[in-house]
Amino acid sequence: MNQVKSNFQVIAATVSTLYFGLFAYGAFLFIQQFESIFDSFEAELPIQTSILIGSYRYWGVLGLISAFILYKVSKTKSSKSMKLLIWLFALSLLLVPFAIWGVYSPVLEGSGQPAT
């Protein structure tokens, strides 16, 4: 039974590492397009959009941390590492609504103002 648990940990860590890598790459491509659009507006952006644009380049660190945890889990089968991986996964799930909020907030904040 312990062998099944350790194999599951390695599989879960592998899937999470792939997820983090693809998530960071997709966010980089997607948010980069919006960054160029926002730059063309030459207007002040809401704080959440500024934070998003300033931080999305570093989300790939999640993939590197996850790859390190994958290595550690595959060597030692540590449950502590799996708990850390679960927290990283939860963090990445919170980054998705933050990214959506940050990208669309300039549009939503300006929707109540009349066009000039």
SVG drawing of the C-alpha trace seen along z (x, -y; Angstrom):
<svg xmlns="http://www.w3.org/2000/svg" viewBox="-22 -64 38 66">
<polyline fill="none" stroke="black" stroke-width="0.4" points="0.0,0.0 2.9,-2.4 4.3,-1.8 0.9,-2.9 1.0,-6.1 4.5,-6.9 3.8,-6.3 0.7,-8.6 2.9,-11.3 5.3,-11.1 2.5,-11.2 0.8,-14.1 4.1,-16.1 4.7,-15.5 1.3,-16.6 1.6,-19.7 5.0,-20.6 3.6,-20.4 0.6,-22.4 2.7,-25.2 4.9,-25.3 2.0,-25.6 0.1,-28.0 3.1,-30.4 3.7,-30.2 0.1,-30.8 -0.2,-33.7 3.0,-35.2 1.6,-35.1 -1.9,-36.2 -1.0,-39.0 1.8,-40.2 -0.8,-40.9 -3.0,-42.9 0.1,-44.8 0.8,-46.1 -2.9,-47.1 -2.8,-49.0 0.4,-50.7 -1.2,-52.1 -4.0,-53.7 -1.4,-55.8 -3.8,-56.1 -3.4,-55.4 -4.3,-51.8 -6.1,-50.5 -3.8,-49.2 -4.7,-45.5 -3.8,-45.8 -0.5,-47.4 0.3,-44.7 -0.7,-42.0 1.5,-43.6 4.4,-43.9 4.3,-40.4 3.2,-38.0 6.8,-37.6 7.7,-35.9 5.0,-33.3 7.3,-30.8 9.0,-30.5 6.1,-28.3 7.1,-25.9 10.7,-25.8 9.7,-25.3 7.3,-22.6 10.1,-20.9 12.3,-21.0 9.5,-19.5 9.0,-16.8 12.7,-15.9 12.5,-15.8 9.3,-13.7 10.7,-11.2 13.8,-10.7 12.4,-10.8 8.6,-10.4 8.1,-13.2 4.6,-14.1 5.9,-17.6 6.8,-18.2 3.3,-17.1 1.7,-19.6 3.9,-22.4 2.9,-21.3 -0.8,-21.4 -0.3,-25.0 1.4,-26.0 -1.4,-24.5 -4.0,-26.5 -1.9,-29.7 -2.0,-29.1 -5.8,-28.6 -6.0,-32.0 -3.8,-33.6 -6.4,-32.8 -9.2,-35.0 -6.6,-37.7 -5.4,-37.7 -9.0,-37.9 -9.8,-40.7 -6.6,-42.6 -7.0,-42.3 -10.6,-43.4 -10.8,-45.9 -9.8,-48.9 -12.7,-48.0 -15.2,-47.6 -14.1,-50.7 -14.6,-52.8 -17.9,-51.3 -19.9,-53.7 -18.5,-56.9 -20.0,-58.4 -18.0,-58.3 -16.4,-61.5"/>
</svg>
